[in-house]
């Protein structure tokens, strides 16, 4: 089974499990409302080999209730020969596990654009790729208070038949009243 199929199956299983388990109200569960977030993003590119880029992200979302949110993120990455950006929009389902820990699954779409430039002998070689593709993801969050949380998550989306982009998010989130 390919890496994308494995991640897709795990994400869908997590979302199905979250919907099948009855949840309960807990003290530090995140509050509904508009939230912003920022993170550091190691981005794994798989294909003929594996490459890891480092990026940064910002997120804007609206938590409809304690379990459902709509969010959009912008992630940018830059290194010596590859630059790019990811813009995604997704629905996110939260499952409280304890009074502070929770799991989440997300499903949506992502826009991916990258440009690479490198030199072979005297030749400058440039390439770019733009794609809109489905996105699945999952992760965990820790609520310090009902308004402030940290999260770690991974998403996946295919760019080519042999290239999958796996942005990992290590971030913080703040919810407004």
Secondary structure, DSSP 8 states (H G I E B T S, - for coil): --HHHHHHHHHHHHHHHHHHS-----TT---SEEEEEEEEEEEEEESSSEEEEEEEEEEEEEE-SSSEEEEEEEEEEE-SSEEEEEEEEEEEEEEE-SSSEEEEEEEEEEEEEEEEEEEETTEEEEEEEEEEEEEEEEEEEEESSSSEEEEEEEEEEEEETTEEEEEEEEEEEEE--
